[in-house]
Amino acid sequence: MTLTQVWGVLLILIICPLLGGLPLTGWIVYALKRRKLRDIGTGNIGVQAAFYHGGTLAGILAVLSEAGKGIAAVMLARAFFAPGDSVWEMLTRGLFHPAQVISPSATWELIALLALVMGRYWMGKGAGTTNVVWGFVFHDVRVAGLVFLIGGISFTILRERSAGRIAVLILFPLMLALLHPHEYDRIFVAISLAMLIGWIYKKIPDDLDLRPEAGQADSEKMFRFFRGDKAMISLDQQLDASKVGQKAATLSQLKHWGYSVPDGWVLPPGDDPVPLIESLQPSPTSPLVVRSSAIGEDSELASAAGQYETILNVTSREALQQAILRCQASYNLPSAVDYRQQRYLPEASMAVVIQKQVSGAFSGVAFSRDPILGHGDAVAIEALPGAASRVVSGKVTPEQYRVIVKNQENLQLPSSPTPNLEVVVEGEGDVPQKLIRQVAILARELENRYHGIPQDIEWSYDGETLWILQSRPITNLWPIWTRKIAAEVIPGLIRPLTWSINRPLTCGVWGEIFTLVLDKRVRGLDFNETATLHYSRAYFNATLLGQIFRRMGLPAESLEFLTRGAKFSKPPWRSTWQNVPGLLRLLRRELRLEKDFQRDYRRHFAPALAELRQSRPEIGRAATLPHSDPQAILERIDFILNLLKRATFYSILAPLSLALRQAILKVKDGELDAGQTPEVASLRSLRELANAARHLLSPSQLNNLESDRDFAPTLFARLAEIPDGESILQQFDEFLDNYGYLSDVGTDIAVPTWKEDPSPVRELFAQFVFNPPSIAENSDLQQRSATQKSQRKRQSSLQRRLDLKGRVTEVYSKLLAELRWNFIALEQIWLNTGVLKQAGDLFFVELSEIRRFIAEGNQTIAEELAQLVLQRRSQLEQDRQLETVPPVVYGNAPPAAMLRIGVSEASQQLQGIAASPGQVEGRVKVLRNLQALGEVDKNTILVVEYTDSGWAPLLARAGGLIAEVGGRLSHGAIVAREYNIPAVMDIHNATRLLRNGQQVRIDGTRGTVEIL
C-alpha cells in the first residue's frame, strides 16, 4: 500500500464520520422555519423530519445536502484508491480469490459510506439512508438501478414500508453479489453496511409514524405516500398496539391464535380512508360495524368503555365514510377528553376498526372473574337474545349468570380438550345453558392466554359460531395479589408497625436486585408496590412481578406460577440473551456473596450488635422506665434500620443462591447439615441440655413429673432442688441469652421473643426431657462421608452456602429482636405517660406516625394515636374472625364484606344488582337527564333511570349510584368501578321510590339500598 493510500485510509476514517455528523439538515430547517429538529417530533435530524417540520423546500434542500455527503464520501475514496496493481490488490488476491484482480476503490467507497453512516447516527442523530442511497448510485449505478426497480415496484404495490426497508437492505448486497460474484471483500462490506443501517432503524424512532395532518401542509401528500397509507391492513395481520390501538391489536392476536373473530380491517390514525372504503361493499345483507381503537383504550388501567362511538348496521359506502368520520370525531368529544384527563392518559390518536357485523341470536358480555367479589372461581355473564349492544347499553336489564369454573389450568388453545373441567351454572333465562357454559370456558381460556389477567369479553352467537367481538383487561381487577410465597415469608396477621418496617425494607432490596439485572429497563416499575396487606395479611403483587419476570426473560407463565403454581417452561433464548449482561452482574454479586458478608460482618454487624447489647433497654413488660428518652430510642431504632437494610440484601440473596446452587449441583437436602442455622442450632442445643437433665432424674421421678398436668414448671422446680440441677438451670439461662432473639415468627417484630416469653421454650425443653426425639443427623453425616470425592466437593461448596444462610439469618434475627426491644422500651414510656393504654398498642402505630409524635409531642396527636390504635385493633380482630382468606385477590380494594355478610336491620330495604363494591351513606338526588344537575358532591347518591358514557364526569363527583336498569357490566357500572364509587343497578322504579334529600345507605357489594 502506497503512502497516498495510507493517507486515504486516515482521511476516510476521520473525515467521513465528521461529514456524516455535520447537521446540514437541521441548519436548513432552522434557517427556513426557525425550528430545531433536535427538540421537536422524534428528535431525529433527517430528511423525513425536514419534510414534516420544514415543508417541501426544506425537504428538497435536505435531500440535496445529504445526497451530496454520500457522493462526496464515494469521491474521496475513489481519489485515493484508483485501480492499479498495488499491495492492496495483492493482499485481496491472496485472501479472497487468487485469480481475480480486484480494485480497492470499490471496497473503500463502501467503507467510506459505512464511516459516514456511523458519524450520521452517533453525531448527527440521523439514519443516513439518503447518504447511502445517492452514494450507492454514484458507486455502482447498475446495482442501484436494479434495487430501485425491484424495491420501488414492491413498495408501490404492497405499500408496506417496514417490509420495504428490510427488502432493500437485503437487495442491495444481493444484487452486488450477483453482478460482482468474486469481489468478496466488497460484498462483505456491503452486508456490514446493510446490517448497520438495519440496526440503526431499530434504535431511532420513525418520523413516518407522526400524524401527517400535523406536519407541513405542502408536504403532506408526499409524507402519506412514503408512510404506505394505501396499505390494506387486515385483522389477519400481526398488529402493533402502539400504532393501531389495543383493541385492533388484540383482535388480530385472537385471530392468529385461532379464535373466531369477525373479518375486519384497520384504518390507522391519519390514513386516507378512501382506498379502504372503495375496497369494501357494505349492503343491507352484509352490514359492517365501525368501532374505535384509540391508543390507550382497552388497557389494564383504563377501559374507556363507551367513551368513543360505535356505529352499527353500516350498509353503504357513503354511510361507511360518515361512520368513520363520526368514530374519529368521538375522540375529541368533551366527555372523552375529560375521561382521558381524569385517568392521566396521554393525548394520542385513534385508529378505526371496520368489521363484518355478526347477526347474533344470543349475545352478551363475560368477566372471567367476578368484578364485585374480587376473588374466587366465578365467571360473571350477562346475556340477552339479539345483539351484544343491548347488554352494554345500560338501557335493558340483562339475564344474570354466575358460572363456577374449576380445574381450568389446561385451557390454552381454542381447540384444546377440557376433560377435567368442573362447570356449575347459576341463573336461568332464555339463553341456553350449554352456550353459557361455552362462554364461561372461553372467558377462562382467554384469561390464561393473557398471563392470568382477568378479561372483559364481548361475544355473540349466530346459531353456529361463538364470535369474540372484543377482549380487554378488567380495570378494577388490576393488579392481582397472591398469598403464595408471601404467606411463607411473613405469615399470619400483621400489625401496622411491622408492615411499615418490613414493606419498605423488602420492596427496596428486591428493587435493587431487579435493577441489577434489568438496568434501564426498570423504568416504569414501582417496586414500592411489590407487596400490600389485605385482611391484615401479606400479599405479593403478582401483576408487577409478572412484568418484571417477562422483562427478565422468564417465561410468560410466571404469573400463573405465582397465582396457581403452574410449572415454568424454558425462557426464549432471545430474552435470555438480552439479559445476559444483567445476569452476569448478579452472578458476580452471588460469587462474592460470602466474602462481602464477612467484610460487612467485621465492619458493621459485629460491632453494632456488641454496641446494641451494651445499650440494650431492660426487656420485659414489667420493666421500669428506661433511662433513655423517646428521641434517644428513636435514634437507636434508625441505627438498627440502617443495618437491617444491609442485612435484608443478604437475607434475600443467600437463600436464592443456596436454592440455585442446590438445583444445579443436584445435592439432596439430607446430604447437607443445617446445624449453623439458628432454628436448628437452638433445638440441638436444647436437646443436648434436656439429655443432660434427664440423666439427673430417676425413672420414678420422670414418671411422677410426667403425670403432672403442668409438668414444665414442676420440672424446673424439681431441678432447682437437686444438687446438679442448678447447673442445668444456669445453662438454660445461657441458652436464652444465646437464642433469646428468636420467636415463633422471626420476621414479625410484634411477636414476643423467647427472651421475653420463655414459656414455649420451657415447654419444649420439658418435652425433650420426657420424650427424647429420635436422632437422624448422624446417618446424614455417614452418608456424606461415604460419597465419592467429586460429590463431597459439591456438597462442601453447597454446605458453605447453607452455613452462610445460617449466619445471615442469625444476624438478621438479632437485629429484628433489638429493634423490637427498643420499640418495647418506647412503648413502656408512653404507657407510663398515658399516651398508650395497654401493652401492644405501639404495634398498631406506623413508624412514620411514631416519628411525628416524637417530633411534635402534643396532646392532639396523642388523641389521634389512641383513635388509630382502637380502630386498627378492631380491624385486626375482624380479620382474625375470617375463617378463610382468598389465596388470590383481584384489585386494590377487595370487599371483606363478601366474606362475612350480615343481616341488615333496615326498616326498608331495596334489593338490586351489586355493580361496584363499597358502602356509603348520603343524600338522594334523582336525575332523569344531564341538564338538571344542580349540586353534586361526595355526599350525593345519584338515582337515575340508566347511565351511559356521558355520565362519567358526573359520577367522578358523586358518592354513589343507583340505577333502575342495567347490570354489572354496563357502561355505568364499569365507570363506577373505575372511580371506586359504590353502585347498585336494577332497582325497579328507583326514581319514583326514592325522593330528593332522602338519606340512604347503599351497599355496592351486596346490591342493597337501605332507606335511613
Secondary structure in CASP SS format (residue, H / E / C, confidence):
PFRMAT SS
TARGET T0000
AUTHOR 0000-0000-0000
METHOD secondary structure of the structure
MODEL  1
M C 1.00
T C 1.00
L H 1.00
T H 1.00
Q H 1.00
V H 1.00
W H 1.00
G H 1.00
V H 1.00
L H 1.00
L H 1.00
I H 1.00
L H 1.00
I H 1.00
I H 1.00
C H 1.00
P H 1.00
L H 1.00
L H 1.00
G H 1.00
G H 1.00
L C 1.00
P C 1.00
L H 1.00
T H 1.00
G H 1.00
W H 1.00
I H 1.00
V H 1.00
Y H 1.00
A H 1.00
L H 1.00
K H 1.00
R C 1.00
R C 1.00
K C 1.00
L H 1.00
R H 1.00
D H 1.00
I C 1.00
G C 1.00
T C 1.00
G C 1.00
N C 1.00
I C 1.00
G C 1.00
V H 1.00
Q H 1.00
A H 1.00
A H 1.00
F H 1.00
Y H 1.00
H H 1.00
G H 1.00
G C 1.00
T H 1.00
L H 1.00
A H 1.00
G H 1.00
I H 1.00
L H 1.00
A H 1.00
V H 1.00
L H 1.00
S H 1.00
E H 1.00
A H 1.00
G H 1.00
K H 1.00
G H 1.00
I H 1.00
A H 1.00
A H 1.00
V H 1.00
M H 1.00
L H 1.00
A H 1.00
R H 1.00
A H 1.00
F H 1.00
F C 1.00
A C 1.00
P C 1.00
G C 1.00
D C 1.00
S C 1.00
V H 1.00
W H 1.00
E H 1.00
M H 1.00
L H 1.00
T H 1.00
R H 1.00
G H 1.00
L H 1.00
F C 1.00
H C 1.00
P C 1.00
A C 1.00
Q C 1.00
V C 1.00
I C 1.00
S C 1.00
P H 1.00
S H 1.00
A H 1.00
T H 1.00
W H 1.00
E H 1.00
L H 1.00
I H 1.00
A H 1.00
L H 1.00
L H 1.00
A H 1.00
L H 1.00
V H 1.00
M H 1.00
G H 1.00
R H 1.00
Y H 1.00
W H 1.00
M C 1.00
G C 1.00
K C 1.00
G C 1.00
A C 1.00
G C 1.00
T H 1.00
T H 1.00
N H 1.00
V H 1.00
V H 1.00
W H 1.00
G H 1.00
F H 1.00
V H 1.00
F H 1.00
H H 1.00
D C 1.00
V H 1.00
R H 1.00
V H 1.00
A H 1.00
G H 1.00
L H 1.00
V H 1.00
F H 1.00
L H 1.00
I H 1.00
G H 1.00
G H 1.00
I H 1.00
S H 1.00
F H 1.00
T H 1.00
I H 1.00
L H 1.00
R C 1.00
E C 1.00
R H 1.00
S H 1.00
A H 1.00
G H 1.00
R H 1.00
I H 1.00
A H 1.00
V H 1.00
L H 1.00
I H 1.00
L H 1.00
F H 1.00
P H 1.00
L H 1.00
M H 1.00
L H 1.00
A H 1.00
L H 1.00
L H 1.00
H C 1.00
P C 1.00
H C 1.00
E C 1.00
Y H 1.00
D H 1.00
R H 1.00
I H 1.00
F H 1.00
V H 1.00
A H 1.00
I H 1.00
S H 1.00
L H 1.00
A H 1.00
M H 1.00
L H 1.00
I H 1.00
G H 1.00
W H 1.00
I H 1.00
Y H 1.00
K H 1.00
K H 1.00
I C 1.00
P C 1.00
D C 1.00
D H 1.00
L H 1.00
D H 1.00
L C 1.00
R C 1.00
P H 1.00
E H 1.00
A H 1.00
G C 1.00
Q C 1.00
A H 1.00
D H 1.00
S H 1.00
E H 1.00
K H 1.00
M H 1.00
F H 1.00
R H 1.00
F H 1.00
F H 1.00
R H 1.00
G C 1.00
D C 1.00
K C 1.00
A C 1.00
M C 1.00
I E 1.00
S E 1.00
L C 1.00
D C 1.00
Q C 1.00
Q C 1.00
L C 1.00
D C 1.00
A H 1.00
S H 1.00
K H 1.00
V H 1.00
G H 1.00
Q H 1.00
K H 1.00
A H 1.00
A H 1.00
T H 1.00
L H 1.00
S H 1.00
Q H 1.00
L H 1.00
K H 1.00
H H 1.00
W H 1.00
G C 1.00
Y C 1.00
S C 1.00
V C 1.00
P C 1.00
D C 1.00
G E 1.00
W E 1.00
V E 1.00
L E 1.00
P C 1.00
P C 1.00
G C 1.00
D C 1.00
D C 1.00
P C 1.00
V H 1.00
P H 1.00
L H 1.00
I H 1.00
E H 1.00
S H 1.00
L C 1.00
Q C 1.00
P C 1.00
S E 1.00
P C 1.00
T C 1.00
S E 1.00
P C 1.00
L E 1.00
V E 1.00
V E 1.00
R E 1.00
S E 1.00
S E 1.00
A E 1.00
I C 1.00
G C 1.00
E C 1.00
D C 1.00
S C 1.00
E C 1.00
L C 1.00
A C 1.00
S C 1.00
A C 1.00
A C 1.00
G C 1.00
Q C 1.00
Y C 1.00
E C 1.00
T C 1.00
I E 1.00
L E 1.00
N E 1.00
V E 1.00
T C 1.00
S C 1.00
R H 1.00
E H 1.00
A H 1.00
L H 1.00
Q H 1.00
Q H 1.00
A H 1.00
I H 1.00
L H 1.00
R H 1.00
C H 1.00
Q H 1.00
A H 1.00
S H 1.00
Y H 1.00
N H 1.00
L C 1.00
P H 1.00
S H 1.00
A H 1.00
V H 1.00
D H 1.00
Y H 1.00
R H 1.00
Q H 1.00
Q H 1.00
R C 1.00
Y C 1.00
L C 1.00
P C 1.00
E C 1.00
A C 1.00
S C 1.00
M E 1.00
A E 1.00
V E 1.00
V E 1.00
I E 1.00
Q E 1.00
K E 1.00
Q C 1.00
V C 1.00
S C 1.00
G C 1.00
A C 1.00
F E 1.00
S E 1.00
G E 1.00
V E 1.00
A E 1.00
F E 1.00
S C 1.00
R C 1.00
D C 1.00
P C 1.00
I C 1.00
L C 1.00
G C 1.00
H C 1.00
G C 1.00
D C 1.00
A E 1.00
V E 1.00
A E 1.00
I E 1.00
E E 1.00
A E 1.00
L E 1.00
P E 1.00
G C 1.00
A C 1.00
A C 1.00
S H 1.00
R H 1.00
V H 1.00
V H 1.00
S C 1.00
G C 1.00
K C 1.00
V C 1.00
T C 1.00
P C 1.00
E E 1.00
Q E 1.00
Y E 1.00
R E 1.00
V E 1.00
I E 1.00
V E 1.00
K E 1.00
N C 1.00
Q C 1.00
E C 1.00
N C 1.00
L C 1.00
Q C 1.00
L C 1.00
P C 1.00
S C 1.00
S C 1.00
P C 1.00
T C 1.00
P C 1.00
N C 1.00
L C 1.00
E E 1.00
V E 1.00
V E 1.00
V E 1.00
E E 1.00
G C 1.00
E C 1.00
G C 1.00
D C 1.00
V C 1.00
P C 1.00
Q H 1.00
K H 1.00
L H 1.00
I H 1.00
R H 1.00
Q H 1.00
V H 1.00
A H 1.00
I H 1.00
L H 1.00
A H 1.00
R H 1.00
E H 1.00
L H 1.00
E H 1.00
N H 1.00
R H 1.00
Y C 1.00
H C 1.00
G C 1.00
I C 1.00
P C 1.00
Q E 1.00
D E 1.00
I E 1.00
E E 1.00
W E 1.00
S E 1.00
Y E 1.00
D C 1.00
G C 1.00
E C 1.00
T C 1.00
L E 1.00
W E 1.00
I E 1.00
L E 1.00
Q E 1.00
S E 1.00
R E 1.00
P E 1.00
I C 1.00
T H 1.00
N H 1.00
L H 1.00
W C 1.00
P C 1.00
I E 1.00
W E 1.00
T E 1.00
R C 1.00
K C 1.00
I C 1.00
A H 1.00
A H 1.00
E H 1.00
V H 1.00
I C 1.00
P C 1.00
G C 1.00
L C 1.00
I C 1.00
R C 1.00
P H 1.00
L H 1.00
T H 1.00
W H 1.00
S H 1.00
I H 1.00
N H 1.00
R H 1.00
P H 1.00
L H 1.00
T H 1.00
C H 1.00
G H 1.00
V H 1.00
W H 1.00
G H 1.00
E H 1.00
I H 1.00
F H 1.00
T H 1.00
L H 1.00
V H 1.00
L H 1.00
D H 1.00
K H 1.00
R H 1.00
V H 1.00
R C 1.00
G C 1.00
L C 1.00
D C 1.00
F H 1.00
N H 1.00
E H 1.00
T C 1.00
A E 1.00
T E 1.00
L E 1.00
H E 1.00
Y C 1.00
S C 1.00
R E 1.00
A E 1.00
Y E 1.00
F E 1.00
N E 1.00
A H 1.00
T H 1.00
L H 1.00
L H 1.00
G H 1.00
Q H 1.00
I H 1.00
F H 1.00
R H 1.00
R H 1.00
M C 1.00
G C 1.00
L C 1.00
P C 1.00
A C 1.00
E C 1.00
S H 1.00
L H 1.00
E H 1.00
F H 1.00
L H 1.00
T H 1.00
R H 1.00
G C 1.00
A C 1.00
K C 1.00
F C 1.00
S C 1.00
K C 1.00
P C 1.00
P C 1.00
W H 1.00
R H 1.00
S H 1.00
T H 1.00
W H 1.00
Q H 1.00
N C 1.00
V H 1.00
P H 1.00
G H 1.00
L H 1.00
L H 1.00
R H 1.00
L H 1.00
L H 1.00
R H 1.00
R H 1.00
E H 1.00
L H 1.00
R C 1.00
L H 1.00
E H 1.00
K H 1.00
D H 1.00
F H 1.00
Q H 1.00
R H 1.00
D H 1.00
Y H 1.00
R H 1.00
R H 1.00
H H 1.00
F H 1.00
A H 1.00
P H 1.00
A H 1.00
L H 1.00
A H 1.00
E H 1.00
L H 1.00
R H 1.00
Q H 1.00
S C 1.00
R C 1.00
P C 1.00
E C 1.00
I C 1.00
G C 1.00
R C 1.00
A C 1.00
A C 1.00
T C 1.00
L C 1.00
P C 1.00
H C 1.00
S C 1.00
D C 1.00
P H 1.00
Q H 1.00
A H 1.00
I H 1.00
L H 1.00
E H 1.00
R H 1.00
I H 1.00
D H 1.00
F H 1.00
I H 1.00
L H 1.00
N H 1.00
L H 1.00
L H 1.00
K H 1.00
R H 1.00
A H 1.00
T H 1.00
F H 1.00
Y H 1.00
S H 1.00
I H 1.00
L H 1.00
A H 1.00
P H 1.00
L H 1.00
S H 1.00
L H 1.00
A H 1.00
L H 1.00
R H 1.00
Q H 1.00
A H 1.00
I H 1.00
L H 1.00
K C 1.00
V C 1.00
K C 1.00
D H 1.00
G H 1.00
E H 1.00
L C 1.00
D C 1.00
A C 1.00
G C 1.00
Q C 1.00
T C 1.00
P H 1.00
E H 1.00
V H 1.00
A H 1.00
S H 1.00
L H 1.00
R H 1.00
S H 1.00
L H 1.00
R H 1.00
E H 1.00
L H 1.00
A H 1.00
N H 1.00
A H 1.00
A H 1.00
R H 1.00
H H 1.00
L H 1.00
L C 1.00
S C 1.00
P H 1.00
S H 1.00
Q H 1.00
L H 1.00
N H 1.00
N H 1.00
L H 1.00
E H 1.00
S H 1.00
D C 1.00
R C 1.00
D C 1.00
F H 1.00
A H 1.00
P H 1.00
T H 1.00
L H 1.00
F H 1.00
A H 1.00
R H 1.00
L H 1.00
A H 1.00
E H 1.00
I C 1.00
P C 1.00
D C 1.00
G H 1.00
E H 1.00
S H 1.00
I H 1.00
L H 1.00
Q H 1.00
Q H 1.00
F H 1.00
D H 1.00
E H 1.00
F H 1.00
L H 1.00
D H 1.00
N H 1.00
Y H 1.00
G C 1.00
Y C 1.00
L C 1.00
S E 1.00
D C 1.00
V C 1.00
G C 1.00
T C 1.00
D C 1.00
I C 1.00
A C 1.00
V C 1.00
P C 1.00
T E 1.00
W C 1.00
K C 1.00
E C 1.00
D C 1.00
P C 1.00
S H 1.00
P H 1.00
V H 1.00
R H 1.00
E H 1.00
L H 1.00
F H 1.00
A H 1.00
Q H 1.00
F H 1.00
V H 1.00
F H 1.00
N C 1.00
P C 1.00
P C 1.00
S C 1.00
I C 1.00
A C 1.00
E H 1.00
N H 1.00
S H 1.00
D H 1.00
L H 1.00
Q H 1.00
Q H 1.00
R H 1.00
S H 1.00
A C 1.00
T C 1.00
Q C 1.00
K H 1.00
S H 1.00
Q H 1.00
R H 1.00
K H 1.00
R H 1.00
Q H 1.00
S H 1.00
S H 1.00
L H 1.00
Q H 1.00
R H 1.00
R H 1.00
L H 1.00
D H 1.00
L H 1.00
K H 1.00
G H 1.00
R H 1.00
V H 1.00
T H 1.00
E H 1.00
V H 1.00
Y H 1.00
S H 1.00
K H 1.00
L H 1.00
L H 1.00
A H 1.00
E H 1.00
L H 1.00
R H 1.00
W H 1.00
N H 1.00
F H 1.00
I H 1.00
A H 1.00
L H 1.00
E H 1.00
Q H 1.00
I H 1.00
W H 1.00
L H 1.00
N H 1.00
T C 1.00
G C 1.00
V C 1.00
L C 1.00
K C 1.00
Q C 1.00
A C 1.00
G C 1.00
D H 1.00
L H 1.00
F H 1.00
F H 1.00
V C 1.00
E C 1.00
L H 1.00
S H 1.00
E H 1.00
I H 1.00
R H 1.00
R H 1.00
F H 1.00
I H 1.00
A H 1.00
E H 1.00
G C 1.00
N C 1.00
Q H 1.00
T H 1.00
I H 1.00
A H 1.00
E H 1.00
E H 1.00
L H 1.00
A H 1.00
Q H 1.00
L H 1.00
V H 1.00
L H 1.00
Q H 1.00
R H 1.00
R H 1.00
S H 1.00
Q H 1.00
L H 1.00
E H 1.00
Q H 1.00
D H 1.00
R H 1.00
Q C 1.00
L C 1.00
E C 1.00
T C 1.00
V C 1.00
P C 1.00
P C 1.00
V E 1.00
V E 1.00
Y E 1.00
G C 1.00
N C 1.00
A C 1.00
P C 1.00
P C 1.00
A H 1.00
A H 1.00
M H 1.00
L H 1.00
R C 1.00
I C 1.00
G C 1.00
V C 1.00
S C 1.00
E C 1.00
A C 1.00
S C 1.00
Q C 1.00
Q E 1.00
L E 1.00
Q E 1.00
G C 1.00
I E 1.00
A E 1.00
A E 1.00
S E 1.00
P C 1.00
G C 1.00
Q E 1.00
V E 1.00
E E 1.00
G E 1.00
R E 1.00
V E 1.00
K E 1.00
V E 1.00
L E 1.00
R C 1.00
N C 1.00
L C 1.00
Q C 1.00
A C 1.00
L C 1.00
G C 1.00
E C 1.00
V C 1.00
D C 1.00
K C 1.00
N C 1.00
T E 1.00
I E 1.00
L E 1.00
V E 1.00
V E 1.00
E C 1.00
Y C 1.00
T C 1.00
D C 1.00
S H 1.00
G H 1.00
W H 1.00
A H 1.00
P H 1.00
L H 1.00
L H 1.00
A H 1.00
R H 1.00
A C 1.00
G C 1.00
G E 1.00
L E 1.00
I E 1.00
A E 1.00
E C 1.00
V C 1.00
G C 1.00
G C 1.00
R C 1.00
L C 1.00
S C 1.00
H H 1.00
G H 1.00
A H 1.00
I H 1.00
V H 1.00
A H 1.00
R H 1.00
E H 1.00
Y C 1.00
N C 1.00
I C 1.00
P C 1.00
A E 1.00
V E 1.00
M E 1.00
D C 1.00
I C 1.00
H C 1.00
N C 1.00
A H 1.00
T H 1.00
R H 1.00
L H 1.00
L C 1.00
R C 1.00
N C 1.00
G C 1.00
Q C 1.00
Q E 1.00
V E 1.00
R E 1.00
I E 1.00
D E 1.00
G C 1.00
T C 1.00
R C 1.00
G C 1.00
T E 1.00
V E 1.00
E E 1.00
I E 1.00
L C 1.00
END
